[in-house]
Each structure stands twice: as C-alpha cells, then as structure tokens.
Amino acid sequence: MTLTETLAEAVKSSASRIPAEIREIMLNANQEIIESGIVETALKTGDKAPDFALKGANGGQVTLSEKLKEGPIVVLFYRGGWCPYCNMELKAYQDNLETLKSLGASLIAITPEAPDNSLSTKEKNELSFDVLSDENLGVSDAFGLTFTLPEALANVYGNFGINLPEVNGEDAWRLPIPAAYVINQDGEIILSHVDVNYTARLDPLDVIAALKAL
C-alpha cells in the first residue's frame, strides 16, 4: 500500500478506539490551531529554506547548506516516536529511500525530541537516513511550524501518557505541525506539505514525481 492508503486505514481503525468526547476535543484543538493562521504563514513552495545545523541521533552534526552541495533534499518534520502516524511516514520513506537516492536526493527527518529519544525512533524503525533533534524547536520556528498545544489537548496527551516536556527536553507543550519539503540545490522549496491534520502526510510517490521533474 501507499503511505496515503496506510494512513487512511489507520484513521479508520482508530475511530472505534478513541471515545467520542476525546475525538471532539482533538477536532476542536485542530480547529483552534488552524484559526491561528499558522499554515498560511509557514514556509511553502517557492520560499527559500533557512539554513540549519542540527545534531543527529547517532551524534555528529548535519548542516542543510552542506548537504545541498550533494543534491536536493527531502526534509520531514515529525512530532515524535510516540506518534503512530509519524512512524508510518518514516517507514514509508525508508521503503522508498533507494529510489530517492537514485534521483540524487538525500532524506532528513527532524523531530523536537531529545537525541536519546530520536535515536530510539531511528533504531525501532530501522532508519538509514539522518534523524535530527531540533531541541527547543529553533528550526521548526524558522520554518514557521511551531505551535503550543491548547490546554485541553495537552491534557488529553498527558492522559495518554505522552509527556511532551519530558520527551522533548523543554518546559513547554509545543510541537511542529507535521510537514514535508523538497528543497532543490539552490535552497528553494519546490514542493511542500503542511497540514494541521497529523494523519495527513506527503506521500513518497509525490516526492519522487517532484524529484523526477528536476
């Protein structure tokens, strides 16, 4: 199945497991985030990607401008290893990694999680691409993706056992909106996907099509 199909199946399956009152809280929170205008102000196709340097899950540092010397880059912003939809996305991109490489592209995933937690995600999903820790969400801020969870949603996550301040190593309930960018060697974003609905992700097939168009 494609990533889009896998996510659709997961959404259908989860509908029966999450109580109606919890689903309503989550939908209301999503609407509040949408009404903040963050999607409109986030970086999008045609914008210049800001340079960044972040620590990798296995140590070392990855710098966007240096990686771009090797070819175009696909950048994924994901919420964390605790998010099942993020794990589905990461696995789908791992499954398509050789095709991306054959088109000259590199793949980078960015998470607000502390390095120890991002390493666990990398190992659990057997990822062979760079997984970087955006501690304090500085890069997410630069791309215009960072939001603070509404209090009701933070309480829901806490009841699910998801302690964002603990896993992210900061004293705040903040996340990036899940986003994907294809960046050409001039640093221009040629394809973007930013969606408050965390169950919707950019399918690797669309990324492959954009890279082929280069």
Summary of the structure (lengths in Angstrom):
residues: 214
radius of gyration: 16.5
end to end distance: 25.8
largest distance: 49.6
contacts: 679
relative contact order: 0.21
helix: 46%
strand: 19%
